[in-house]
């Protein structure tokens, strides 16, 4: 039986929840400035407008959505040709992924990256450096942008009326790079007097690489402000739309699809508050009902895992009796089991493709990975293995796992 004080407390809690729900529901929806760059997002920094502009302006069959990481996609589709199109706040390729992309570009394809933070490995490869525009006279950091081509240049530069982080290319390879676009911070006049590079093109093998440091140009807010969409259209004029446009959905800050029902639930403010109220109701029920009905739960000590102690004992016994050959065999089996279960890579066939996958998944160089497996094979052919060879194998395995 509930006491009078408990009933009053519950009524007060329910009244407060109702009041908070009413205040939250009556407030206008705040603008979401999250830099999503996802094609499905209609928020200011989503790419719903630019994606559909490309889809409607050019041949629909040329625009292909790529949901896999570039390494995996090009591994299965290295014969495809066209432009790999990356738009996001940050695009950071790892070494193996960048090598595969650049090998693909060398064959006559195009890499387009529009991002504020571009992979340092890619910049180093092209001898390019990024810096940031800083306003010394004003706290405003609104950028102006324009293209240098006379056929694409307009009377006044395009103005993005939001304070934002403004990177530019401070160093380029002047013998190879071509300047396509400029930027400057807004200074009360729509005129670029101190231009900085924000759009460049550089050949690579038989292909080319286009780098752009103002991804907001593909955002819904910029596209729908005044005639700014013309700047974005002109940006794309350097891309061959007769070939496939591979629109990357992997390097995106926002989600292009709902990964769980809870994510969808929390995206809607009304469903979110209903969910919170339900959780609070469950908590109140547990507090007031659980005091009388919950029994004490006995503490059961879990069984101790003696596997590690047993393994150490057996390995010490093998080592003391100088059974180095048997230890190497066990190490080989254990390492293959680690590759199979931890790295999720089948070890039935240890060909070059498998070794490439192992080095990529474990953050190890391909040569180091190949050297380790070669040493395993070398030891397996020996009848007698020395203590020094066994220690060298142990060190190689330890270094490999430390990088994973």
Secondary structure in CASP SS format (residue, H / E / C, confidence):
PFRMAT SS
TARGET T0000
AUTHOR 0000-0000-0000
METHOD secondary structure of the structure
MODEL  1
X C 1.00
X C 1.00
X C 1.00
X H 1.00
X H 1.00
X H 1.00
X H 1.00
X H 1.00
X H 1.00
X H 1.00
X H 1.00
X H 1.00
X H 1.00
X H 1.00
X H 1.00
X H 1.00
X H 1.00
X H 1.00
X H 1.00
X H 1.00
X H 1.00
X H 1.00
X H 1.00
X H 1.00
X H 1.00
X H 1.00
X C 1.00
X C 1.00
X C 1.00
X C 1.00
X C 1.00
X C 1.00
X C 1.00
X C 1.00
X C 1.00
X C 1.00
X C 1.00
X C 1.00
X C 1.00
X C 1.00
X C 1.00
X C 1.00
X C 1.00
X C 1.00
X C 1.00
X C 1.00
X C 1.00
X H 1.00
X H 1.00
X H 1.00
X H 1.00
X H 1.00
X H 1.00
X H 1.00
X H 1.00
X H 1.00
X H 1.00
X C 1.00
X C 1.00
X H 1.00
X H 1.00
X H 1.00
X E 1.00
X E 1.00
X E 1.00
X E 1.00
X C 1.00
X C 1.00
X C 1.00
X H 1.00
X H 1.00
X H 1.00
X H 1.00
X H 1.00
X H 1.00
X H 1.00
X C 1.00
X C 1.00
X C 1.00
X C 1.00
X C 1.00
X E 1.00
X E 1.00
X E 1.00
X E 1.00
X E 1.00
X E 1.00
X C 1.00
X C 1.00
X E 1.00
X E 1.00
X C 1.00
X C 1.00
X C 1.00
X H 1.00
X H 1.00
X H 1.00
X H 1.00
X H 1.00
X H 1.00
X H 1.00
X H 1.00
X H 1.00
X H 1.00
X H 1.00
X H 1.00
X C 1.00
X C 1.00
X C 1.00
X E 1.00
X E 1.00
X E 1.00
X E 1.00
X E 1.00
X C 1.00
X C 1.00
X E 1.00
X E 1.00
X C 1.00
X H 1.00
X H 1.00
X H 1.00
X H 1.00
X H 1.00
X H 1.00
X C 1.00
X C 1.00
X C 1.00
X E 1.00
X E 1.00
X E 1.00
X E 1.00
X C 1.00
X C 1.00
X C 1.00
X C 1.00
X C 1.00
X C 1.00
X C 1.00
X C 1.00
X C 1.00
X C 1.00
X E 1.00
X E 1.00
X E 1.00
X E 1.00
X E 1.00
X C 1.00
X C 1.00
X C 1.00
X C 1.00
X C 1.00
X C 1.00
X C 1.00
X C 1.00
X C 1.00
X C 1.00
X E 1.00
X E 1.00
X C 1.00
X C 1.00
X C 1.00
X C 1.00
X C 1.00
X C 1.00
X C 1.00
X E 1.00
X E 1.00
X E 1.00
X E 1.00
X E 1.00
X C 1.00
X C 1.00
X C 1.00
X C 1.00
X C 1.00
X E 1.00
X E 1.00
X E 1.00
X E 1.00
X E 1.00
X E 1.00
X E 1.00
X E 1.00
X E 1.00
X C 1.00
X C 1.00
X C 1.00
X C 1.00
X C 1.00
X C 1.00
X C 1.00
X C 1.00
X C 1.00
X C 1.00
X E 1.00
X E 1.00
X E 1.00
X E 1.00
X E 1.00
X E 1.00
X E 1.00
X E 1.00
X E 1.00
X C 1.00
X C 1.00
X E 1.00
X E 1.00
X E 1.00
X E 1.00
X E 1.00
X E 1.00
X C 1.00
X C 1.00
X H 1.00
X H 1.00
X H 1.00
X H 1.00
X C 1.00
X H 1.00
X H 1.00
X H 1.00
X H 1.00
X C 1.00
X C 1.00
X C 1.00
X C 1.00
X C 1.00
X H 1.00
X H 1.00
X H 1.00
X H 1.00
X H 1.00
X H 1.00
X H 1.00
X H 1.00
X H 1.00
X H 1.00
X C 1.00
X C 1.00
X C 1.00
X C 1.00
X C 1.00
X E 1.00
X E 1.00
X E 1.00
X E 1.00
X E 1.00
X C 1.00
X C 1.00
X C 1.00
X C 1.00
X C 1.00
X C 1.00
X C 1.00
X C 1.00
X C 1.00
X C 1.00
X C 1.00
X C 1.00
X H 1.00
X H 1.00
X H 1.00
X H 1.00
X H 1.00
X H 1.00
X H 1.00
X C 1.00
X H 1.00
X H 1.00
X H 1.00
X H 1.00
X H 1.00
X H 1.00
X H 1.00
X H 1.00
X H 1.00
X H 1.00
X H 1.00
X H 1.00
X H 1.00
X H 1.00
X H 1.00
X H 1.00
X H 1.00
X H 1.00
X H 1.00
X H 1.00
X H 1.00
X H 1.00
X H 1.00
X H 1.00
X H 1.00
X C 1.00
X C 1.00
X C 1.00
X C 1.00
X C 1.00
X C 1.00
X C 1.00
X C 1.00
X C 1.00
X C 1.00
X C 1.00
X C 1.00
X C 1.00
X H 1.00
X H 1.00
X H 1.00
X H 1.00
X H 1.00
X H 1.00
X H 1.00
X H 1.00
X H 1.00
X H 1.00
X H 1.00
X H 1.00
X H 1.00
X H 1.00
X C 1.00
X C 1.00
X C 1.00
X H 1.00
X H 1.00
X H 1.00
X H 1.00
X H 1.00
X H 1.00
X H 1.00
X H 1.00
X H 1.00
X H 1.00
X H 1.00
X H 1.00
X H 1.00
X H 1.00
X H 1.00
X H 1.00
X H 1.00
X H 1.00
X C 1.00
X C 1.00
X C 1.00
X C 1.00
X C 1.00
X C 1.00
X C 1.00
X C 1.00
X C 1.00
X C 1.00
X H 1.00
X H 1.00
X H 1.00
X H 1.00
X H 1.00
X H 1.00
X H 1.00
X H 1.00
X H 1.00
X H 1.00
X H 1.00
X C 1.00
X C 1.00
X C 1.00
X H 1.00
X H 1.00
X H 1.00
X H 1.00
X H 1.00
X H 1.00
X H 1.00
X H 1.00
X H 1.00
X H 1.00
X H 1.00
X H 1.00
X H 1.00
X H 1.00
X H 1.00
X C 1.00
X C 1.00
X C 1.00
X C 1.00
X C 1.00
X C 1.00
X H 1.00
X H 1.00
X H 1.00
X H 1.00
X H 1.00
X H 1.00
X H 1.00
X H 1.00
X H 1.00
X H 1.00
X H 1.00
X H 1.00
X H 1.00
X H 1.00
X H 1.00
X H 1.00
X C 1.00
X C 1.00
END
